[in-house]
Amino acid sequence: MDKNLMSGNEAIAQGAWEAGVAVGVGYPGTPSTETLEALVRKDDVYCEWSPNEKVAFEVGLGAAIAGARSLVTMKHVGVNVAADPFMAAASTGVNAGLVLLAADDPSCYSSQNEQDSRFYAAFGRIPCLDVADSQDCYEMTRAAFELSERFDTPVMLHETMRIAHTRTLVATSGAREAVAPRDYTDDIPKYVMMPANAVKRRLVVDERQAELEAYAETCPFNKVERRSEKIGVICAGAVYQHVREALPDASTFKLGLAWPLPARALADFAASVDACYVVEEASDYFSSRVRALGIELAEPPAAPLPVAGELKPELIRAAFGIAQPAHLAPATDLPPRPPAFCPGCPHRLVFCELRRLKAIVTGDIGCYTLGAVAPYGACHTVIDMGASLSMAHGMELAGATERTGRPVVGVIGDSTFAHSGITSMLGTIYNGGTGTLCILDNRTTAMTGTQGNPVNGVTLTDSSHKIGPLDNPTGKALDLLALCRAMGVEDVVEVDAQDLQAVRSALKAATSATDRLSVIVFKAPCRLIDRSRGKQPTIRDCRACGQCIKIGCPALGRAKDGTAAIDPTQCIGCDQCVQSCPFGCITKE
Amino acid sequence: MADTEKNGAVVDGTKTILLVGVGGQGTILAGKLLATVAAEAGLDVKVSEIHGMSQRGGSVSTVIRLGEHVSTMVCDDGCADVVVAFEAVEALRAQHYLAADGRMFVNDEQITPVSVNIGTFSMPERVDERLREMGAHLLDAGVIARGLGSPRSTNVVLVGALSTALPFDAELWREAVRSCVPAATVDANLAAFDAGRDAALRGAAR
């Protein structure tokens, strides 16, 4: 059997496809995004992006109840959005297999927190499979559909960023299982969660838990590897790989099934070693549960394991008092290189003007979160998808503008607006709120890799055929202006986000009008989808005032004499610096 | 221990290769090339990438680990057998990962981060000297790529340099280039690979 290098996400797509999955649905979110992008390229499976994770889960549940095996994908914080249908589906069960991929991000490489999604599986009492490499991803995804149908429950497939985005060798069969759709039959007591039915389904979940606990004891994905009798380590996922590196002689209990836990097998393992440890990252998910089973766990001899952040072998070695390899100290005099708005980014001028206005900006999730960092400092809250618009209303209710003299402006991207911003804005409109809301419509879901969304109308199928958002999407594109008007916004304008004067006057007009809600749609394509380049400007008679530098373009720096200088390898000729020079020294003539 | 695999390479224990650079420099393709070579040589291999927010011009890294059986996919301090830096400041940022007997290849170019452009931070002093003191091999990979008329193949020039530090046949690398890059750019990338390999070999002979 040939082995291929696959990321965890690609292997999940392969496993799902081989398991006969018929529907794949999700919302883009690092580190889960590539799963559906890989699945949509395969034959005989339909995939789509949903506006948000709640919708995605409901679409997947509907498909499963109607008899089609379904895969629903999201990042960990997306599970929060999907939690409502998730908890109900844990009661109803599924009919055909329903697998939820929850992709966690320890150390928050691209996230607002590092929550552990497995707590949701335990909360809903649904099986949770925990993957440790791409081979696991492939095999356990296939098994997840069988488990889902055998126990009539959604199954959570839990991965972390290191699994999702690490390519490892995978042996696959390459053959798709012929899975006929299951029959759909009406079953009101099972699928209508009104009180009388819900109380009875609760008892079904209790029975299912007992069956799952029995299954856990023999689940083939829980693997005991006996080495030293002195040290035994209970672990899962990427941490299993780190434990093998740091403690190669330790016996391991690799939990492939993270819920429910195999109580007897774990107790036997703990009894078979002198000292039994749980090693896990950014969570006490396993240690709290293993202790609750009455199993005594030892503390690492040298130091406690970190409670937060991604684990690495060196952190395990430190906890167990093992010497680290010699190495240089980290350099301490280096300039930080955080992510930044790309050259020509359509968000840049908006944040420059929000900075000039000294606005209190409630921001949102996307590339434009970078409006919070230097040189802008013009984004003051980022909480979750959609929070910008509702929090701006809350700030208004608190009298923020009256007390600070600063306008409050909510700023949200196009995909995020479709995800959760529409209902946020509706709350403000309904209750007669005022203030200024900005929708940054860069024509794509940029942060996760330029996916389509309901605003640009590009479907997941389109992107698998390399149709760009500015071409001819097959989906229905949302008309933001018409939507705002239909919702009751009278003051709504569309503004070219690349036109500095237009951005400035629109923001000034909107923030001056304190008696009504103003919505500005700042529209211009993301430079990751519009790769066109203009002529590089030239700088003449620069007065070294630094105004152009303050726009924070990666292509603009200072020469030794303090005058502005353009880096020709980074400049795309976008005109933002031309417009920002107060003396007209930067021109394209 | 003899290796009987067809394209087999004898690797003593697990090797860790760390690629560092700035988002958009092509570290991901470079990692793919190395992983393809290692897999073709019959080795176990893991490639760990960072996606998402850092790709917007931030510091990025790819870890490739290869050997008979690879466990962790991350690189600890002092564990990188080879560091390939696509930018010189990022090479310094990665210096603590370098193993005591490790090798480092650096594209001798500096990209000024926004934090320096706006005057909040300065570029570090004596970059080249510091890199040479730690035994790094500095290459003008960008200059070489531009000289070949394909500035976007700087990453493959660096892969050519990396190839001299690993026990795989050059033809295996060239085959990986052919299979991993778009058909229209195969010749340019093969030229970039050979030029990078030559530059590293010349440097080693000096």
Interface residues (C-beta under 8 A of the other chain):
Chain A: K3 L5 T30 P31 T33 E34 Y109 S110 D133 R162 H165 T166 R167 T168 L169 A238 Q241 H242 R244 E245 A246 K312 P313 E314 Q324 P325 A326 H327 L328 A329 P330 A331 D333 L334 P335 P336 R337 P338 P339 A340 F341 C342 C367 L370 A374 P375 M447 T448 G449 G546 I549 K550 G552 C553 P554 L556 G557 R558 D567 T569 Q570
Chain B: V22 G23 K32 A35 T36 A39 D44 V45 K46 V47 S48 E49 I50 H51 G52 M53 S54 Q55 R56 G57 G58 S59 V70 S71 T72 M73 V74 D76 D77 G78 C79 V89 E90 L92 R93 Q95 H96 Y97 L98 A99 A100 I111 T112 P113 V114 S115 V116 N117 I118 G119 T120 F121 S122 M123 P124 E125 R130 M134 P151
